[in-house]
């Protein structure tokens, strides 16, 4: 793919995000092969990766930054289907189905992506057949996650939807800290993730801040009470 080079591809073995990556689940021989297959490219904020109706050429993995996968209706309104975080692979649904992309992919902030072409991926999977099971597992989990999101859309309150969107967007660096934070997530993007009107998102964030559950800063949202936010996101979960 244009712009992707072998020289820019990070070493999977020393990557701090590898615990989230398919690389971790490969055997030693497959890990070595996977590390040597990838090309990489550095993107700026809001760069297009692919667009709807384009034909997939291979598989992407987020090495640094984030990617939003979204669709746009006739009125120009966007709906974010996924936000891909470091270590996550994407583009596989269209690639494996043999169809064109059904949505658009765009970066969120400065982002580094690695890429494996269709031909190289097929050769890799044939040489390492256990990989087929890993991708089946990934697809099944994503379909399960989509079913849960559909249930959320149909049955959950606006506050629960916003709370879940915030929890899912916690930055990797701050996940295990006492005050997790979210960086680079716009109010419009929360609306696009949840399917809520922007005005509803604004009111909900203001209410969460008034209750000292979150704190909004110029470039971040800090979660002051992550446990309570989790209960708001999933009010029916057992305590």
C-alpha positions as CSV (number, residue, x, y, z in Angstrom):
1,X,0.0,0.0,0.0
2,X,1.2,3.5,-0.9
3,X,3.2,5.2,1.9
4,X,3.7,2.1,4.0
5,X,7.3,1.0,4.5
6,X,9.1,-1.8,6.3
7,X,11.5,0.7,8.0
8,X,8.7,2.4,10.0
9,X,7.2,-0.9,11.3
10,X,7.7,-1.1,15.1
11,X,9.1,-4.3,16.7
12,X,6.2,-6.2,18.0
13,X,8.4,-7.9,20.6
14,X,9.1,-4.7,22.5
15,X,5.8,-3.0,21.9
16,X,4.0,-1.9,25.1
17,X,0.7,-2.6,23.5
18,X,1.4,-6.2,22.5
19,X,-0.8,-7.6,25.2
20,X,-3.8,-6.2,23.3
21,X,-2.5,-7.5,19.9
22,X,-3.0,-10.8,18.0
23,X,0.8,-11.0,18.1
24,X,0.7,-12.2,21.8
25,X,-1.5,-15.2,20.9
26,X,0.9,-16.5,18.2
27,X,3.5,-19.2,18.8
28,X,7.2,-18.1,18.7
29,X,7.6,-19.1,15.0
30,X,4.5,-17.3,13.9
31,X,5.4,-14.2,16.0
32,X,8.7,-14.0,14.1
33,X,7.0,-14.3,10.8
34,X,4.3,-11.7,11.7
35,X,6.9,-9.2,12.8
36,X,8.6,-9.5,9.5
37,X,5.5,-9.2,7.4
38,X,4.3,-5.8,8.4
39,X,4.7,-2.4,6.7
40,X,3.9,0.8,8.6
41,X,3.0,4.4,8.0
42,X,2.6,7.5,10.3
43,X,-0.6,9.5,9.9
44,X,-1.6,12.9,11.1
45,X,-4.9,13.7,12.9
46,X,-8.0,13.1,10.8
47,X,-6.1,11.5,7.9
48,X,-8.2,9.1,5.8
49,X,-7.2,5.5,5.9
50,X,-9.9,4.1,3.6
51,X,-13.3,5.1,2.5
52,X,-16.6,3.4,1.9
53,X,-16.8,1.3,-1.3
54,X,-13.1,0.9,-1.6
55,X,-11.8,-2.6,-2.0
56,X,-9.7,-3.9,0.9
57,X,-6.1,-4.6,0.2
58,X,-5.1,-6.0,3.5
59,X,-5.2,-5.9,7.3
60,X,-4.4,-3.0,9.6
61,X,-3.2,-2.9,13.2
62,X,-3.0,0.2,15.4
63,X,0.6,0.6,16.7
64,X,0.1,4.0,18.2
65,X,-2.8,6.4,18.4
66,X,-6.5,5.6,17.5
67,X,-8.7,5.0,14.5
68,X,-12.4,5.6,14.2
69,X,-14.5,3.5,12.0
70,X,-17.7,5.4,11.0
71,X,-20.5,5.7,8.4
72,X,-22.2,8.8,7.1
73,X,-25.8,9.2,6.1
74,X,-27.3,11.3,3.3
75,X,-27.6,14.3,5.6
76,X,-23.9,14.1,6.5
77,X,-24.5,12.8,10.0
78,X,-21.9,10.3,11.3
79,X,-22.2,7.2,13.4
80,X,-19.0,5.7,14.9
81,X,-19.1,2.0,14.8
82,X,-15.7,1.3,16.4
83,X,-12.8,3.1,17.9
84,X,-9.7,1.0,17.4
85,X,-7.0,1.4,20.1
86,X,-3.3,0.4,20.1
87,X,-2.8,-3.3,19.5
88,X,-6.2,-3.7,17.8
89,X,-6.5,-5.1,14.3
90,X,-9.1,-3.7,11.9
91,X,-10.3,-4.0,8.3
92,X,-10.7,-7.7,8.6
93,X,-14.4,-7.9,8.3
94,X,-14.5,-6.5,4.8
95,X,-11.3,-8.3,3.8
96,X,-12.5,-11.8,4.9
97,X,-16.0,-11.2,3.5
98,X,-14.7,-10.3,0.1
99,X,-16.8,-7.1,0.0
100,X,-15.9,-3.5,-0.3
101,X,-15.5,-1.4,2.9
102,X,-19.0,-0.6,4.3
103,X,-17.7,2.4,6.2
104,X,-14.8,4.9,6.5
105,X,-11.6,4.7,8.6
106,X,-9.9,7.9,9.9
107,X,-7.2,8.6,12.4
108,X,-7.8,10.3,15.8
109,X,-4.6,12.2,16.6
110,X,-1.1,11.3,15.4
111,X,-1.3,7.5,14.6
112,X,1.0,4.8,13.4
113,X,-0.5,1.8,11.6
114,X,1.0,-1.4,10.4
115,X,-0.3,-3.2,7.4
116,X,-0.2,-6.7,6.0
117,X,-1.3,-7.2,2.4
118,X,-4.0,-9.7,1.5
119,X,-1.5,-12.0,-0.3
120,X,1.0,-12.0,2.5
121,X,-1.7,-12.6,5.1
122,X,-3.1,-15.6,3.2
123,X,0.4,-17.0,2.9
124,X,1.0,-16.4,6.6
125,X,-2.3,-18.1,7.7
126,X,-1.7,-21.1,5.5
127,X,1.8,-21.6,7.0
128,X,0.4,-21.0,10.5
129,X,-3.1,-22.5,10.5
130,X,-3.8,-21.9,14.2
131,X,-4.2,-18.2,13.2
132,X,-7.5,-19.0,11.5
133,X,-8.9,-19.9,15.0
134,X,-7.6,-16.6,16.4
135,X,-9.4,-14.6,13.7
136,X,-12.6,-16.6,14.2
137,X,-12.5,-15.8,17.9
138,X,-11.9,-12.1,17.2
139,X,-14.9,-12.0,14.8
140,X,-17.2,-13.8,17.2
141,X,-16.2,-11.5,20.1
142,X,-16.9,-8.4,17.9
143,X,-20.3,-9.7,16.8
144,X,-21.1,-10.3,20.5
145,X,-19.9,-6.7,21.3
146,X,-22.1,-5.4,18.5
147,X,-25.1,-7.2,19.9
148,X,-24.5,-5.7,23.3
149,X,-24.3,-2.2,21.7
150,X,-27.6,-2.7,19.9
151,X,-29.2,-3.6,23.2
152,X,-27.7,-0.5,24.8
153,X,-29.0,1.6,22.0
154,X,-32.5,0.2,22.4
155,X,-32.8,0.0,26.2
156,X,-30.3,2.1,28.1
157,X,-30.6,5.7,29.2
158,X,-28.6,8.5,27.8
159,X,-26.5,8.7,30.9
160,X,-25.6,5.0,30.7
161,X,-24.7,5.3,27.1
162,X,-22.4,8.3,27.7
163,X,-20.8,6.6,30.7
164,X,-20.1,3.5,28.7
165,X,-18.5,5.6,25.9
166,X,-16.3,7.3,28.4
167,X,-15.1,4.1,30.0
168,X,-14.3,2.6,26.6
169,X,-12.2,5.6,25.7
170,X,-9.9,5.6,28.7
171,X,-6.3,6.1,27.6
172,X,-3.9,3.2,27.8
173,X,-1.4,5.0,30.0
174,X,-4.0,5.9,32.6
175,X,-6.0,2.6,32.8
176,X,-4.5,1.4,36.0
177,X,-4.2,4.8,37.8
178,X,-6.4,6.2,40.5
179,X,-7.7,8.9,38.1
180,X,-8.1,7.4,34.6
181,X,-8.3,10.0,31.8
182,X,-9.6,10.3,28.3
183,X,-7.7,12.3,25.7
184,X,-8.8,13.6,22.3
185,X,-12.5,12.5,22.5
186,X,-14.8,15.2,21.2
187,X,-18.4,15.8,22.3
188,X,-19.5,15.3,18.8
189,X,-17.7,11.9,18.7
190,X,-19.4,10.8,21.9
191,X,-22.7,11.7,20.2
192,X,-21.7,9.7,17.1
193,X,-20.7,6.7,19.3
194,X,-23.9,6.7,21.4
195,X,-26.4,7.8,18.7
196,X,-27.5,10.7,21.0
197,X,-28.1,14.3,20.0
198,X,-25.1,16.6,20.8
199,X,-27.3,18.6,23.2
200,X,-28.1,15.5,25.2
201,X,-24.4,14.6,25.4
202,X,-23.5,18.1,26.6
203,X,-26.2,18.0,29.3
204,X,-25.1,14.6,30.4
205,X,-21.5,15.5,30.7
206,X,-22.4,18.6,32.6
207,X,-24.5,16.5,35.0
208,X,-21.6,14.0,35.6
209,X,-19.3,16.8,36.3
210,X,-21.7,18.5,38.7
211,X,-21.9,15.2,40.6
212,X,-18.0,15.1,40.7
213,X,-17.9,11.9,38.7
214,X,-15.8,13.4,35.9
215,X,-13.8,16.6,35.5
216,X,-13.5,18.2,32.1
217,X,-10.2,19.9,31.2
218,X,-9.1,21.6,28.0
219,X,-7.6,18.5,26.4
220,X,-8.8,15.7,28.6
221,X,-11.7,14.3,30.7
222,X,-10.6,12.9,34.1
223,X,-12.7,10.1,35.7
224,X,-12.9,11.1,39.4
225,X,-15.1,8.2,40.4
226,X,-14.6,5.4,37.9
227,X,-16.4,2.8,40.0
228,X,-19.6,4.9,40.1
229,X,-19.3,5.7,36.4
230,X,-19.1,1.9,35.7
231,X,-22.3,1.4,37.7
232,X,-24.0,4.1,35.7
233,X,-22.9,2.5,32.5
234,X,-24.1,-1.0,33.5
235,X,-26.8,-0.4,36.2
236,X,-28.0,-4.0,36.2
237,X,-24.6,-5.6,36.8
238,X,-24.2,-7.4,40.1
239,X,-22.2,-5.4,42.6
